[in-house]
Amino acid sequence: MTIDGQVVSQLGVKADPAVQEIAVDGRPLVLPEATHALMLNKPAGVLSTREDDRGRLSVMDFVAEDLRRLVYPVGRLDKDSTGLLLLLNDGALAFRLTHPSYHVPKTYSVLASRPLSAEETRLLSAGVELEDGVTAPAQVVAEAGHPERLHIVLCEGRKRQIRRMLQAVGVQTLSLERIAMGPLQLGALPEGAVRELASRELSALRRAVGLPE
């Protein structure tokens, strides 16, 4: 082993790989990249992109400057929607969280322009025809005492999917907030705020998509 080019043969020598060059059998020691996992409560009017060539506000504007080059948004919320958005630097986890074959449920709180009829609820739950194909089955439940407030759970993530699904049965979406992704809950995180995921939350996400913790 060498440290900064000097051969080290005695046991117990300490070195800091963050500031020193360490090699074993002539090969540089490369440490695994630290995982960064952030949750943002995205406000309305903000784009779910790393950058915008028209200078519009994006989710990256809410991330600390030293992390902006490391993380990227996982999935999307359209500009008018709010709620839970993940920002990660773990490509395998990001892929599995967003690919429909892994069946990760995303839960939304939706304010509709009017209550749904029983038949409209049945149609949305079974799948409706959109211009890009029939949607997968969804869970659609009206809130007790507020039938225009819906909880919708999807395992897909098509562009503006919930808005288009409701429009297909003649209902407009007045507001849409993502409140959960798999085991992860938005909770009381204020709009526009960002926080690091706790290790237990990151482990739960990995378990949900079959990755080692």
PyMOL commands that set and color helices and strands:
alter all, ss='L'
color gray80, all
select helices_A, chain A and resi 59-62+65-67+91-98+100-102+118-126+161-168+199-208
alter helices_A, ss='H'
color red, helices_A
select strands_A, chain A and resi 2-3+6-7+22-24+27-28+37-42+72-74+82-88+106-112+129-130+133-134+139-143+146-154+173-181+184-185+194-196
alter strands_A, ss='S'
color yellow, strands_A
deselect
rebuild
show_as cartoon
